[in-house]
Structure formats: structure tokens, C-alpha cells
Amino acid sequence: MRIRRLFTAVIATAALAGLGLTDAATATAAALTPGECTQGGGKVDWTKSQVPHTGTCVGGTHNGQIVD
């Protein structure tokens, strides 16, 4: 019985860790280029981003998205 509980806990922990990695990969893939931001009618503000070495697209169709 203890082995079954331990096994369930290990599987649950692995599943939650996997979700965290998936979210991080999705966030990285969603970053825009400066050209994509300006083509969408926005401008890049390099001072507004909360992520180091990135900017934020302000205005246009990509408003608020990370620019890398």
C-alpha cells in the first residue's frame, strides 16, 4: 500500500513539473521580433518589460507582447 502511495506522489510531481516546462517553452516561443511589432502598428518599449533583455510591444495588434 505504501508503494502505491509513493508511486502516485512521484507521478503527480512529475506531471506538475512537466506542465511548468511546457508553459516556459510556450512563453519563449511567443516572443515577437521588433519588426513584427512595428509591422503590426506598434512600437517597441525596451524599458517596460519585466523579463531581462527584452522589450514590450506598445500599441498595434501585438500590444503588450514580449519583444525579443
All heavy atoms as TSV, in Angstrom:
chain	resi	resn	atom	element	x	y	z
A	1	MET	N	N	0.811	-1.182	0.000
A	1	MET	CA	C	0.000	0.000	0.000
A	1	MET	C	C	0.865	1.261	0.000
A	1	MET	O	O	0.561	2.211	-0.681
A	1	MET	CB	C	-0.908	-0.048	1.235
A	1	MET	CG	C	-2.071	0.855	1.136
A	1	MET	SD	S	-3.167	0.313	-0.174
A	1	MET	CE	C	-4.586	1.220	0.235
A	2	ARG	N	N	1.961	1.237	0.779
A	2	ARG	CA	C	2.855	2.389	0.810
A	2	ARG	C	C	3.504	2.624	-0.543
A	2	ARG	O	O	3.686	3.769	-0.958
A	2	ARG	CB	C	3.958	2.181	1.842
A	2	ARG	CG	C	3.545	2.461	3.231
A	2	ARG	CD	C	4.747	2.393	4.124
A	2	ARG	NE	N	4.360	2.620	5.498
A	2	ARG	CZ	C	5.145	2.455	6.515
A	2	ARG	NH1	N	6.390	2.045	6.322
A	2	ARG	NH2	N	4.731	2.694	7.731
A	3	ILE	N	N	3.847	1.578	-1.215
A	3	ILE	CA	C	4.489	1.708	-2.523
A	3	ILE	C	C	3.529	2.376	-3.507
A	3	ILE	O	O	3.923	3.250	-4.280
A	3	ILE	CB	C	4.949	0.331	-3.049
A	3	ILE	CG1	C	6.084	-0.191	-2.162
A	3	ILE	CG2	C	5.397	0.430	-4.492
A	3	ILE	CD1	C	6.535	-1.583	-2.492
A	4	ARG	N	N	2.268	2.010	-3.467
A	4	ARG	CA	C	1.276	2.601	-4.363
A	4	ARG	C	C	1.133	4.103	-4.099
A	4	ARG	O	O	1.072	4.907	-5.015
A	4	ARG	CB	C	-0.076	1.912	-4.193
A	4	ARG	CG	C	-1.088	2.389	-5.211
A	4	ARG	CD	C	-2.409	1.716	-5.047
A	4	ARG	NE	N	-2.271	0.273	-5.253
A	4	ARG	CZ	C	-3.225	-0.608	-5.027
A	4	ARG	NH1	N	-4.400	-0.206	-4.574
A	4	ARG	NH2	N	-3.040	-1.884	-5.242
A	5	ARG	N	N	1.103	4.506	-2.826
A	5	ARG	CA	C	1.003	5.934	-2.492
A	5	ARG	C	C	2.244	6.691	-2.939
A	5	ARG	O	O	2.163	7.801	-3.455
A	5	ARG	CB	C	0.802	6.113	-0.996
A	5	ARG	CG	C	-0.566	5.732	-0.532
A	5	ARG	CD	C	-0.714	5.983	0.937
A	5	ARG	NE	N	-1.987	5.465	1.427
A	5	ARG	CZ	C	-2.270	5.272	2.687
A	5	ARG	NH1	N	-1.381	5.528	3.612
A	5	ARG	NH2	N	-3.448	4.799	3.038
A	6	LEU	N	N	3.401	6.113	-2.707
A	6	LEU	CA	C	4.648	6.732	-3.118
A	6	LEU	C	C	4.695	6.885	-4.638
A	6	LEU	O	O	5.052	7.943	-5.157
A	6	LEU	CB	C	5.848	5.920	-2.623
A	6	LEU	CG	C	7.220	6.453	-3.016
A	6	LEU	CD1	C	7.438	7.823	-2.390
A	6	LEU	CD2	C	8.295	5.490	-2.571
A	7	PHE	N	N	4.313	5.851	-5.339
A	7	PHE	CA	C	4.298	5.874	-6.799
A	7	PHE	C	C	3.346	6.961	-7.308
A	7	PHE	O	O	3.672	7.717	-8.216
A	7	PHE	CB	C	3.897	4.500	-7.346
A	7	PHE	CG	C	3.931	4.420	-8.841
A	7	PHE	CD1	C	5.135	4.441	-9.527
A	7	PHE	CD2	C	2.758	4.322	-9.566
A	7	PHE	CE1	C	5.166	4.375	-10.902
A	7	PHE	CE2	C	2.772	4.250	-10.943
A	7	PHE	CZ	C	3.982	4.275	-11.607
A	8	THR	N	N	2.184	7.085	-6.700
A	8	THR	CA	C	1.212	8.109	-7.089
A	8	THR	C	C	1.778	9.504	-6.856
A	8	THR	O	O	1.619	10.392	-7.695
A	8	THR	CB	C	-0.102	7.927	-6.298
A	8	THR	OG1	O	-0.600	6.616	-6.541
A	8	THR	CG2	C	-1.131	8.943	-6.713
A	9	ALA	N	N	2.456	9.700	-5.731
A	9	ALA	CA	C	3.055	11.002	-5.431
A	9	ALA	C	C	4.149	11.359	-6.435
A	9	ALA	O	O	4.253	12.504	-6.885
A	9	ALA	CB	C	3.613	11.011	-4.015
A	10	VAL	N	N	4.956	10.383	-6.805
A	10	VAL	CA	C	6.030	10.616	-7.778
A	10	VAL	C	C	5.443	10.983	-9.139
A	10	VAL	O	O	5.902	11.920	-9.793
A	10	VAL	CB	C	6.952	9.378	-7.883
A	10	VAL	CG1	C	7.889	9.492	-9.065
A	10	VAL	CG2	C	7.731	9.202	-6.591
A	11	ILE	N	N	4.410	10.295	-9.568
A	11	ILE	CA	C	3.768	10.572	-10.858
A	11	ILE	C	C	3.139	11.971	-10.843
A	11	ILE	O	O	3.273	12.732	-11.802
A	11	ILE	CB	C	2.704	9.501	-11.192
A	11	ILE	CG1	C	3.379	8.139	-11.376
A	11	ILE	CG2	C	1.902	9.884	-12.401
A	11	ILE	CD1	C	4.348	8.071	-12.525
A	12	ALA	N	N	2.483	12.330	-9.769
A	12	ALA	CA	C	1.856	13.652	-9.676
A	12	ALA	C	C	2.908	14.756	-9.719
A	12	ALA	O	O	2.729	15.772	-10.392
A	12	ALA	CB	C	1.032	13.751	-8.396
A	13	THR	N	N	4.014	14.579	-9.021
A	13	THR	CA	C	5.088	15.566	-9.020
A	13	THR	C	C	5.690	15.713	-10.410
A	13	THR	O	O	5.928	16.831	-10.884
A	13	THR	CB	C	6.181	15.176	-8.016
A	13	THR	OG1	O	5.586	15.041	-6.727
A	13	THR	CG2	C	7.281	16.205	-7.967
A	14	ALA	N	N	5.910	14.609	-11.083
A	14	ALA	CA	C	6.471	14.652	-12.439
A	14	ALA	C	C	5.510	15.351	-13.399
A	14	ALA	O	O	5.932	16.120	-14.261
A	14	ALA	CB	C	6.782	13.240	-12.921
A	15	ALA	N	N	4.224	15.104	-13.251
A	15	ALA	CA	C	3.236	15.732	-14.128
A	15	ALA	C	C	3.216	17.244	-13.920
A	15	ALA	O	O	3.177	18.014	-14.878
A	15	ALA	CB	C	1.854	15.142	-13.869
A	16	LEU	N	N	3.260	17.693	-12.675
A	16	LEU	CA	C	3.269	19.130	-12.401
A	16	LEU	C	C	4.552	19.791	-12.896
A	16	LEU	O	O	4.520	20.898	-13.429
A	16	LEU	CB	C	3.083	19.381	-10.906
A	16	LEU	CG	C	1.689	19.053	-10.361
A	16	LEU	CD1	C	1.668	19.219	-8.853
A	16	LEU	CD2	C	0.630	19.911	-11.013
A	17	ALA	N	N	5.666	19.120	-12.753
A	17	ALA	CA	C	6.930	19.662	-13.255
A	17	ALA	C	C	6.894	19.766	-14.775
A	17	ALA	O	O	7.374	20.733	-15.353
A	17	ALA	CB	C	8.093	18.783	-12.812
A	18	GLY	N	N	6.303	18.805	-15.435
A	18	GLY	CA	C	6.172	18.831	-16.886
A	18	GLY	C	C	5.323	19.996	-17.364
A	18	GLY	O	O	5.614	20.633	-18.368
A	19	LEU	N	N	4.269	20.318	-16.633
A	19	LEU	CA	C	3.429	21.451	-17.001
A	19	LEU	C	C	4.207	22.753	-16.910
A	19	LEU	O	O	4.059	23.638	-17.741
A	19	LEU	CB	C	2.197	21.511	-16.099
A	19	LEU	CG	C	1.132	20.446	-16.335
A	19	LEU	CD1	C	0.037	20.564	-15.292
A	19	LEU	CD2	C	0.552	20.567	-17.728
A	20	GLY	N	N	5.044	22.893	-15.909
A	20	GLY	CA	C	5.855	24.089	-15.770
A	20	GLY	C	C	6.826	24.256	-16.924
A	20	GLY	O	O	7.015	25.350	-17.444
A	21	LEU	N	N	7.425	23.174	-17.379
A	21	LEU	CA	C	8.350	23.246	-18.507
A	21	LEU	C	C	7.613	23.596	-19.791
A	21	LEU	O	O	8.111	24.337	-20.628
A	21	LEU	CB	C	9.089	21.908	-18.669
A	21	LEU	CG	C	10.058	21.559	-17.544
A	21	LEU	CD1	C	10.628	20.164	-17.770
A	21	LEU	CD2	C	11.173	22.579	-17.455
A	22	THR	N	N	6.421	23.073	-19.958
A	22	THR	CA	C	5.638	23.356	-21.153
A	22	THR	C	C	5.265	24.828	-21.204
A	22	THR	O	O	5.358	25.468	-22.248
A	22	THR	CB	C	4.357	22.496	-21.177
A	22	THR	OG1	O	4.730	21.130	-21.102
A	22	THR	CG2	C	3.561	22.746	-22.432
A	23	ASP	N	N	4.850	25.407	-20.088
A	23	ASP	CA	C	4.495	26.821	-20.045
A	23	ASP	C	C	5.689	27.698	-20.370
A	23	ASP	O	O	5.565	28.688	-21.076
A	23	ASP	CB	C	3.928	27.193	-18.681
A	23	ASP	CG	C	2.576	26.548	-18.415
A	23	ASP	OD1	O	1.929	26.127	-19.397
A	23	ASP	OD2	O	2.180	26.465	-17.244
A	24	ALA	N	N	6.852	27.352	-19.873
A	24	ALA	CA	C	8.048	28.147	-20.140
A	24	ALA	C	C	8.415	28.100	-21.614
A	24	ALA	O	O	8.778	29.113	-22.204
A	24	ALA	CB	C	9.213	27.639	-19.286
A	25	ALA	N	N	8.312	26.930	-22.237
A	25	ALA	CA	C	8.622	26.811	-23.655
A	25	ALA	C	C	7.631	27.598	-24.494
A	25	ALA	O	O	7.997	28.236	-25.474
A	25	ALA	CB	C	8.627	25.340	-24.070
A	26	THR	N	N	6.373	27.593	-24.119
A	26	THR	CA	C	5.361	28.338	-24.855
A	26	THR	C	C	5.601	29.831	-24.754
A	26	THR	O	O	5.495	30.552	-25.738
A	26	THR	CB	C	3.954	27.994	-24.327
A	26	THR	OG1	O	3.766	26.588	-24.425
A	26	THR	CG2	C	2.882	28.697	-25.123
A	27	ALA	N	N	5.960	30.297	-23.582
A	27	ALA	CA	C	6.210	31.723	-23.401
A	27	ALA	C	C	7.413	32.184	-24.214
A	27	ALA	O	O	7.413	33.258	-24.784
A	27	ALA	CB	C	6.427	32.031	-21.926
A	28	THR	N	N	8.440	31.353	-24.275
A	28	THR	CA	C	9.623	31.707	-25.047
A	28	THR	C	C	9.314	31.752	-26.536
A	28	THR	O	O	9.756	32.638	-27.244
A	28	THR	CB	C	10.756	30.695	-24.779
A	28	THR	OG1	O	11.010	30.673	-23.385
A	28	THR	CG2	C	12.010	31.070	-25.517
A	29	ALA	N	N	8.525	30.810	-27.020
A	29	ALA	CA	C	8.212	30.740	-28.439
A	29	ALA	C	C	7.310	31.883	-28.878
A	29	ALA	O	O	7.263	32.223	-30.041
A	29	ALA	CB	C	7.556	29.397	-28.757
A	30	ALA	N	N	6.595	32.511	-27.954
A	30	ALA	CA	C	5.634	33.541	-28.305
A	30	ALA	C	C	6.258	34.926	-28.450
A	30	ALA	O	O	5.567	35.869	-28.801
A	30	ALA	CB	C	4.528	33.581	-27.262
A	31	ALA	N	N	7.558	35.091	-28.182
A	31	ALA	CA	C	8.194	36.401	-28.263
A	31	ALA	C	C	8.227	36.892	-29.708
A	31	ALA	O	O	8.459	36.129	-30.642
A	31	ALA	CB	C	9.601	36.335	-27.691
A	32	LEU	N	N	7.983	38.186	-29.868
A	32	LEU	CA	C	7.988	38.818	-31.185
A	32	LEU	C	C	9.368	39.352	-31.524
A	32	LEU	O	O	10.182	39.597	-30.645
A	32	LEU	CB	C	7.033	40.017	-31.185
A	32	LEU	CG	C	5.572	39.797	-30.911
A	32	LEU	CD1	C	4.873	41.139	-30.754
A	32	LEU	CD2	C	4.942	39.016	-32.031
A	33	THR	N	N	9.595	39.602	-32.795
A	33	THR	CA	C	10.765	40.356	-33.204
A	33	THR	C	C	10.368	41.829	-33.235
A	33	THR	O	O	9.179	42.153	-33.338
A	33	THR	CB	C	11.247	39.922	-34.600
A	33	THR	OG1	O	10.233	40.242	-35.557
A	33	THR	CG2	C	11.572	38.432	-34.639
A	34	PRO	N	N	11.335	42.738	-33.159
A	34	PRO	CA	C	10.985	44.158	-33.250
A	34	PRO	C	C	10.243	44.495	-34.549
A	34	PRO	O	O	9.330	45.312	-34.562
A	34	PRO	CB	C	12.337	44.861	-33.182
A	34	PRO	CG	C	13.205	43.924	-32.406
A	34	PRO	CD	C	12.747	42.554	-32.819
A	35	GLY	N	N	10.605	43.831	-35.637
A	35	GLY	CA	C	9.943	44.069	-36.920
A	35	GLY	C	C	8.484	43.663	-36.910
A	35	GLY	O	O	7.630	44.342	-37.476
A	36	GLU	N	N	8.187	42.539	-36.256
A	36	GLU	CA	C	6.790	42.095	-36.166
A	36	GLU	C	C	5.953	43.080	-35.373
A	36	GLU	O	O	4.795	43.332	-35.703
A	36	GLU	CB	C	6.711	40.703	-35.521
A	36	GLU	CG	C	7.258	39.596	-36.387
A	36	GLU	CD	C	7.356	38.273	-35.648
A	36	GLU	OE1	O	7.570	38.273	-34.417
A	36	GLU	OE2	O	7.216	37.240	-36.312
A	37	CYS	N	N	6.542	43.659	-34.337
A	37	CYS	CA	C	5.827	44.640	-33.528
A	37	CYS	C	C	5.493	45.878	-34.352
A	37	CYS	O	O	4.354	46.338	-34.372
A	37	CYS	CB	C	6.661	45.022	-32.305
A	37	CYS	SG	S	5.928	46.324	-31.292
A	38	THR	N	N	6.480	46.413	-35.055
A	38	THR	CA	C	6.247	47.626	-35.837
A	38	THR	C	C	5.350	47.370	-37.038
A	38	THR	O	O	4.558	48.232	-37.409
A	38	THR	CB	C	7.575	48.261	-36.295
A	38	THR	OG1	O	8.332	47.292	-37.012
A	38	THR	CG2	C	8.370	48.769	-35.110
A	39	GLN	N	N	5.431	46.193	-37.645
A	39	GLN	CA	C	4.544	45.861	-38.763
A	39	GLN	C	C	3.099	45.772	-38.302
A	39	GLN	O	O	2.180	46.026	-39.077
A	39	GLN	CB	C	4.962	44.540	-39.412
A	39	GLN	CG	C	6.206	44.650	-40.242
A	39	GLN	CD	C	6.668	43.307	-40.764
A	39	GLN	OE1	O	6.122	42.269	-40.414
A	39	GLN	NE2	N	7.695	43.323	-41.600
A	40	GLY	N	N	2.870	45.424	-37.054
A	40	GLY	CA	C	1.524	45.355	-36.505
A	40	GLY	C	C	1.002	46.710	-36.045
A	40	GLY	O	O	-0.087	46.803	-35.487
A	41	GLY	N	N	1.790	47.762	-36.251
A	41	GLY	CA	C	1.341	49.098	-35.898
A	41	GLY	C	C	1.790	49.581	-34.527
A	41	GLY	O	O	1.368	50.631	-34.073
A	42	GLY	N	N	2.661	48.821	-33.870
A	42	GLY	CA	C	3.124	49.211	-32.545
A	42	GLY	C	C	4.544	49.710	-32.569
A	42	GLY	O	O	5.161	49.832	-33.627
A	43	LYS	N	N	5.070	50.004	-31.392
A	43	LYS	CA	C	6.478	50.365	-31.251
A	43	LYS	C	C	7.036	49.622	-30.050
A	43	LYS	O	O	6.307	49.276	-29.121
A	43	LYS	CB	C	6.664	51.869	-31.114
A	43	LYS	CG	C	6.087	52.463	-29.863
A	43	LYS	CD	C	6.370	53.955	-29.791
A	43	LYS	CE	C	5.917	54.476	-28.435
A	43	LYS	NZ	N	6.361	55.816	-28.181
A	44	VAL	N	N	8.331	49.370	-30.072
A	44	VAL	CA	C	8.981	48.612	-29.005
A	44	VAL	C	C	9.412	49.555	-27.893
A	44	VAL	O	O	10.076	50.558	-28.136
A	44	VAL	CB	C	10.199	47.840	-29.536
A	44	VAL	CG1	C	10.863	47.059	-28.406
A	44	VAL	CG2	C	9.794	46.907	-30.660
A	45	ASP	N	N	9.013	49.240	-26.678
A	45	ASP	CA	C	9.454	49.976	-25.496
A	45	ASP	C	C	10.372	49.052	-24.704
A	45	ASP	O	O	9.922	48.082	-24.101
A	45	ASP	CB	C	8.255	50.402	-24.648
A	45	ASP	CG	C	8.652	51.293	-23.488
A	45	ASP	OD1	O	9.861	51.399	-23.191
A	45	ASP	OD2	O	7.748	51.883	-22.883
A	46	TRP	N	N	11.656	49.339	-24.727
A	46	TRP	CA	C	12.643	48.477	-24.090
A	46	TRP	C	C	12.693	48.680	-22.577
A	46	TRP	O	O	13.359	47.945	-21.875
A	46	TRP	CB	C	14.028	48.710	-24.687
A	46	TRP	CG	C	14.083	48.320	-26.133
A	46	TRP	CD1	C	14.074	49.158	-27.199
A	46	TRP	CD2	C	14.125	47.000	-26.675
A	46	TRP	NE1	N	14.104	48.437	-28.370
A	46	TRP	CE2	C	14.143	47.114	-28.085
A	46	TRP	CE3	C	14.143	45.730	-26.120
A	46	TRP	CZ2	C	14.182	46.007	-28.926
A	46	TRP	CZ3	C	14.187	44.634	-26.972
A	46	TRP	CH2	C	14.206	44.771	-28.354
A	47	THR	N	N	11.979	49.660	-22.044
A	47	THR	CA	C	12.026	49.928	-20.603
A	47	THR	C	C	10.867	49.301	-19.838
A	47	THR	O	O	10.901	49.238	-18.627
A	47	THR	CB	C	11.991	51.450	-20.340
A	47	THR	OG1	O	10.764	51.993	-20.825
A	47	THR	CG2	C	13.154	52.156	-21.008
A	48	LYS	N	N	9.818	48.821	-20.516
A	48	LYS	CA	C	8.616	48.329	-19.837
A	48	LYS	C	C	8.615	46.839	-19.528
A	48	LYS	O	O	7.759	46.373	-18.806
A	48	LYS	CB	C	7.373	48.630	-20.683
A	48	LYS	CG	C	6.885	50.037	-20.554
A	48	LYS	CD	C	5.523	50.140	-21.173
A	48	LYS	CE	C	4.850	51.416	-20.751
A	48	LYS	NZ	N	3.476	51.467	-21.194
A	49	SER	N	N	9.499	46.074	-20.090
A	49	SER	CA	C	9.434	44.623	-19.940
A	49	SER	C	C	9.903	44.174	-18.562
A	49	SER	O	O	10.826	44.743	-17.981
A	49	SER	CB	C	10.281	43.937	-21.000
A	49	SER	OG	O	10.177	42.535	-20.862
A	50	GLN	N	N	9.254	43.143	-18.046
A	50	GLN	CA	C	9.636	42.557	-16.763
A	50	GLN	C	C	10.638	41.423	-16.942
A	50	GLN	O	O	11.163	40.898	-15.979
A	50	GLN	CB	C	8.400	42.045	-16.039
A	50	GLN	CG	C	7.435	43.149	-15.699
A	50	GLN	CD	C	6.169	42.630	-15.060
A	50	GLN	OE1	O	5.972	41.428	-14.918
A	50	GLN	NE2	N	5.301	43.538	-14.660
A	51	VAL	N	N	10.893	41.034	-18.181
A	51	VAL	CA	C	11.833	39.966	-18.481
A	51	VAL	C	C	13.151	40.610	-18.925
A	51	VAL	O	O	13.140	41.471	-19.806
A	51	VAL	CB	C	11.283	39.059	-19.609
A	51	VAL	CG1	C	12.258	37.952	-19.932
A	51	VAL	CG2	C	9.933	38.496	-19.211
A	52	PRO	N	N	14.282	40.232	-18.324
A	52	PRO	CA	C	15.560	40.845	-18.690
A	52	PRO	C	C	15.895	40.678	-20.172
A	52	PRO	O	O	15.614	39.641	-20.769
A	52	PRO	CB	C	16.584	40.097	-17.838
A	52	PRO	CG	C	15.800	39.507	-16.722
A	52	PRO	CD	C	14.428	39.258	-17.262
A	53	HIS	N	N	16.478	41.704	-20.773
A	53	HIS	CA	C	16.951	41.713	-22.160
A	53	HIS	C	C	15.825	41.594	-23.184
A	53	HIS	O	O	16.041	41.083	-24.275
A	53	HIS	CB	C	17.998	40.621	-22.393
A	53	HIS	CG	C	19.100	40.637	-21.401
A	53	HIS	ND1	N	20.020	41.668	-21.311
A	53	HIS	CD2	C	19.426	39.786	-20.413
A	53	HIS	CE1	C	20.859	41.423	-20.329
A	53	HIS	NE2	N	20.528	40.290	-19.762
A	54	THR	N	N	14.628	42.012	-22.829
A	54	THR	CA	C	13.512	42.019	-23.767
A	54	THR	C	C	12.778	43.346	-23.654
A	54	THR	O	O	13.006	44.117	-22.741
A	54	THR	CB	C	12.511	40.877	-23.494
A	54	THR	OG1	O	11.935	41.069	-22.206
A	54	THR	CG2	C	13.160	39.506	-23.588
A	55	GLY	N	N	11.883	43.588	-24.596
A	55	GLY	CA	C	11.057	44.780	-24.578
A	55	GLY	C	C	9.590	44.391	-24.628
A	55	GLY	O	O	9.242	43.212	-24.626
A	56	THR	N	N	8.742	45.396	-24.692
A	56	THR	CA	C	7.307	45.177	-24.779
A	56	THR	C	C	6.776	45.930	-25.990
A	56	THR	O	O	7.156	47.081	-26.221
A	56	THR	CB	C	6.604	45.691	-23.507
A	56	THR	OG1	O	7.158	45.014	-22.380
A	56	THR	CG2	C	5.108	45.432	-23.560
A	57	CYS	N	N	5.917	45.295	-26.762
A	57	CYS	CA	C	5.287	45.945	-27.900
A	57	CYS	C	C	4.129	46.793	-27.373
A	57	CYS	O	O	3.253	46.299	-26.675
A	57	CYS	CB	C	4.782	44.904	-28.894
A	57	CYS	SG	S	4.171	45.610	-30.424
A	58	VAL	N	N	4.160	48.085	-27.705
A	58	VAL	CA	C	3.145	49.017	-27.215
A	58	VAL	C	C	2.321	49.495	-28.412
A	58	VAL	O	O	2.858	50.061	-29.360
A	58	VAL	CB	C	3.801	50.211	-26.504
A	58	VAL	CG1	C	2.749	51.188	-26.022
A	58	VAL	CG2	C	4.662	49.738	-25.346
A	59	GLY	N	N	1.011	49.248	-28.355
A	59	GLY	CA	C	0.114	49.653	-29.427
A	59	GLY	C	C	0.047	48.614	-30.533
A	59	GLY	O	O	0.771	47.621	-30.541
A	60	GLY	N	N	-0.853	48.821	-31.455
A	60	GLY	CA	C	-0.992	47.916	-32.594
A	60	GLY	C	C	-1.635	46.593	-32.228
A	60	GLY	O	O	-2.204	46.416	-31.150
A	61	THR	N	N	-1.498	45.635	-33.124
A	61	THR	CA	C	-2.150	44.339	-32.937
A	61	THR	C	C	-1.444	43.441	-31.923
A	61	THR	O	O	-2.020	42.482	-31.447
A	61	THR	CB	C	-2.252	43.579	-34.277
A	61	THR	OG1	O	-0.915	43.434	-34.808
A	61	THR	CG2	C	-3.118	44.324	-35.276
A	62	HIS	N	N	-0.182	43.741	-31.610
A	62	HIS	CA	C	0.590	42.917	-30.667
A	62	HIS	C	C	0.810	43.613	-29.330
A	62	HIS	O	O	1.760	43.323	-28.614
A	62	HIS	CB	C	1.951	42.551	-31.277
A	62	HIS	CG	C	1.858	41.816	-32.574
A	62	HIS	ND1	N	1.362	40.544	-32.686
A	62	HIS	CD2	C	2.167	42.193	-33.841
A	62	HIS	CE1	C	1.386	40.162	-33.946
A	62	HIS	NE2	N	1.870	41.150	-34.668
A	63	ASN	N	N	-0.062	44.538	-28.981
A	63	ASN	CA	C	0.078	45.332	-27.765
A	63	ASN	C	C	0.275	44.452	-26.525
A	63	ASN	O	O	-0.495	43.542	-26.270
A	63	ASN	CB	C	-1.144	46.228	-27.577
A	63	ASN	CG	C	-0.987	47.195	-26.436
A	63	ASN	OD1	O	0.099	47.722	-26.220
A	63	ASN	ND2	N	-2.043	47.425	-25.698
A	64	GLY	N	N	1.342	44.735	-25.760
A	64	GLY	CA	C	1.610	44.028	-24.521
A	64	GLY	C	C	2.429	42.768	-24.655
A	64	GLY	O	O	2.805	42.169	-23.653
A	65	GLN	N	N	2.737	42.348	-25.867
A	65	GLN	CA	C	3.509	41.118	-26.035
A	65	GLN	C	C	5.006	41.394	-25.892
A	65	GLN	O	O	5.484	42.496	-26.132
A	65	GLN	CB	C	3.215	40.496	-27.398
A	65	GLN	CG	C	1.818	39.951	-27.507
A	65	GLN	CD	C	1.579	39.214	-28.808
A	65	GLN	OE1	O	2.490	38.997	-29.595
A	65	GLN	NE2	N	0.350	38.820	-29.045
A	66	ILE	N	N	5.745	40.352	-25.501
A	66	ILE	CA	C	7.197	40.455	-25.302
A	66	ILE	C	C	7.906	40.516	-26.645
A	66	ILE	O	O	7.590	39.760	-27.557
A	66	ILE	CB	C	7.703	39.266	-24.473
A	66	ILE	CG1	C	7.123	39.313	-23.067
A	66	ILE	CG2	C	9.229	39.257	-24.409
A	66	ILE	CD1	C	7.454	38.098	-22.225
A	67	VAL	N	N	8.880	41.407	-26.734
A	67	VAL	CA	C	9.723	41.541	-27.931
A	67	VAL	C	C	11.129	41.090	-27.560
A	67	VAL	O	O	11.693	41.521	-26.569
A	67	VAL	CB	C	9.741	43.002	-28.425
A	67	VAL	CG1	C	10.661	43.138	-29.634
A	67	VAL	CG2	C	8.345	43.471	-28.757
A	68	ASP	N	N	11.663	40.192	-28.363
A	68	ASP	CA	C	12.986	39.640	-28.080
A	68	ASP	C	C	13.974	40.058	-29.137
A	68	ASP	O	O	13.735	40.047	-30.282
A	68	ASP	CB	C	12.897	38.113	-28.014
A	68	ASP	CG	C	14.154	37.476	-27.448
A	68	ASP	OD1	O	14.953	38.195	-26.832
A	68	ASP	OD2	O	14.309	36.270	-27.610
